[in-house]
Amino acid sequence: MAPRPRPTIRQRRFGAELRRLRENAGLSAPVAAERLGADRTMISNIEAGRFGISEERLRRLASIYECGDARLIDALASMTGGRTKGWWDEYRGKIPPDFLDVAELEHHAAALTTLQTAHIPGLFQTEDHARALFRLFVPALPRLEIELRIAHRLARHGVLTRTPAIPYVGMIHEAALRMRVGGRAVAKAQLNRLLEESVRPNVRLLVIPLTVEGFPMAGDTMMYASAANPYLDTAEVDSPIGAVFFDSPTQLANFRHRLDAVERVALTPERSRDLILDIAGSL
């Protein structure tokens, strides 16, 4: 089996959870491989996401690791076997891999929570807004790459309109709403799009008003992807060098605590819509 040249976020997440199960069992990778009857390097490759694994072998490993959490094992089993390509794979090699990882994470999530302090959530960006953002890059992006990034960003919206649509909570700082990205007309159209999206039954948009004196993760752009089993949740934070993913139980608990704190200072969905409508009316 040839190793994967660049494992996806889902493949890496699967491997990370297997590594935690092995470490909790107090076994080294070579010992685990020996008990599985596999090559001594196989476990390390699986844990790095470089190799896949069958459901049968996954359940054998769970037995070796004495994992009694049936829900977790079933959730991991659903991640095994041959990988079906997603719509985002058509962009592979054309736009940054982080963009594809984010789309894959959103696609497989059971629920999403995002925090934006300087930007409109990518899932709701209009074509003109996204184009204006990508044109701000320094150095400038090639025209074709801009168009590919826009098409990819617009396609991500489907995660909120499919059947069943996943629950989504988007927290946006008022400053992001007041930035006139692309000019007055583009900004107004973007705010109207937010108002349209905010009434979806699976969507809660919460605005953090300028009057709030401070809150955790101020200045951050992040996404929390909840899985069917909370042990498989993943958090993603944007950084100057790309997306950074977090999956340890301690990190995830910390992110959940911070997001809860931010939600407590945000406006209700009704008051958030009123504020967005007020800002749009001033343009």
C-alpha positions, -999 to 999 in steps of 0.1 A, spaced: 0 0 0 15 33 -11 13 60 16 -9 90 11 12 120 0 -9 144 21 -35 130 44 -67 150 47 -79 165 80 -104 137 84 -77 111 79 -54 128 104 -82 132 129 -89 94 127 -52 86 133 -49 110 162 -78 93 180 -62 59 175 -29 72 188 -47 84 220 -64 51 225 -30 33 221 -13 57 245 -41 53 270 -36 16 268 1 21 276 13 3 244 41 13 220 34 14 183 56 -17 176 39 -37 203 4 -27 190 15 -37 155 28 -71 167 -5 -78 185 -24 -68 154 -2 -91 133 10 -62 111 43 -46 100 59 -27 129 56 6 110 19 2 101 5 16 134 27 48 131 16 52 95 -21 48 104 -18 73 132 -2 98 109 -31 94 84 -7 80 58 -24 46 56 -61 36 58 -75 8 77 -105 -15 74 -134 -16 99 -124 -51 109 -89 -40 118 -102 -9 135 -123 -31 158 -94 -55 164 -73 -25 175 -100 -12 198 -101 -46 214 -63 -46 218 -65 -12 233 -93 -24 256 -116 5 245 -151 -1 259 -167 30 244 -190 14 218 -202 48 205 -166 60 199 -157 27 182 -188 30 159 -179 66 151 -144 56 142 -157 26 122 -177 50 100 -145 68 91 -128 36 78 -128 19 44 -124 35 10 -127 72 10 -154 87 -12 -142 119 -29 -160 151 -19 -169 180 -41 -139 199 -28 -115 173 -43 -119 189 -77 -100 219 -63 -71 198 -51 -38 211 -63 -55 243 -75 -61 262 -42 -44 259 -8 -49 225 9 -62 242 41 -93 254 21 -100 217 13 -95 206 49 -120 232 61 -146 221 35 -141 185 44 -144 193 81 -177 212 76 -191 184 54 -187 157 80 -196 179 110 -228 172 131 -229 209 140 -208 240 135 -199 270 156 -178 299 142 -164 331 156 -155 360 133 -141 393 145 -129 408 113 -147 390 85 -181 378 74 -184 339 79 -172 322 47 -204 301 45 -224 333 39 -201 354 18 -215 367 -15 -195 363 -47 -187 400 -48 -176 402 -12 -153 371 -16 -138 385 -47 -131 418 -30 -114 400 -1 -92 378 -24 -81 409 -43 -67 424 -11 -40 396 -9 -4 407 -9 13 396 -31 -17 397 -55 -33 363 -64 -35 352 -101 -70 359 -116 -77 322 -121 -68 313 -85 -91 341 -73 -120 327 -93 -113 291 -81 -112 303 -45 -145 321 -50 -162 291 -65 -149 269 -37 -161 293 -10 -196 296 -26 -199 258 -28 -193 255 10 -227 270 16 -244 238 6 -236 223 40 -264 245 54 -290 238 28 -287 201 23 -311 175 38 -306 172 67 -290 206 72 -266 209 101 -271 233 130 -249 263 127 -241 291 152 -222 321 138 -208 347 162 -197 379 144 -182 410 159 -200 443 149 -167 456 135 -168 429 107 -203 441 98 -193 477 95 -163 471 72 -172 482 37 -154 454 19 -157 460 -19 -175 494 -14 -209 505 -2 -230 485 -26 -211 453 -21 -212 457 17 -250 464 17 -257 433 -4 -235 412 19 -255 424 50 -288 417 32 -275 382 25 -268 377 62 -303 388 71 -317 362 46 -295 335 60 -303 344 97 -339 332 94 -330 296 84 -343 272 111 -309 257 115 -290 290 117 -283 313 147 -264 344 139 -252 363 170 -236 397 169 -210 408 194 -217 446 198 -190 472 199 -201 481 234 -187 448 248 -155 457 266 -137 424 259 -143 387 254 -122 355 250 -105 350 216 -110 387 206 -93 390 172 -95 353 163 -112 336 134 -122 301 144 -145 272 137 -156 244 161 -168 213 142 -189 191 165 -189 154 156 -215 127 162 -193 117 191 -177 146 211 -144 127 213 -141 134 176 -147 171 176 -122 194 159 -114 231 163 -98 252 136 -82 286 140 -70 308 112 -34 320 114 -10 340 91 4 307 79 -29 289 73 -54 269 93 -43 253 126 -64 223 138 -68 212 174 -82 179 186 -69 170 221 -96 167 248 -80 195 268 -79 219 239 -114 211 228 -128 217 263 -110 250 264 -124 261 231 -159 251 241 -156 271 273 -144 302 255 -171 300 229 -197 297 256 -182 328 272 -184 347 239 -220 336 233 -230 350 267 -219 385 257 -234 384 222 -268 398 213 -298 374 209 -306 364 173 -335 389 172 -314 418 184 -286 407 161 -309 409 131 -321 443 142 -285 456 144 -276 441 110 -307 457 95 -297 491 111 -262 489 97 -274 479 63 -299 508 63 -271 533 70 -253 523 38 
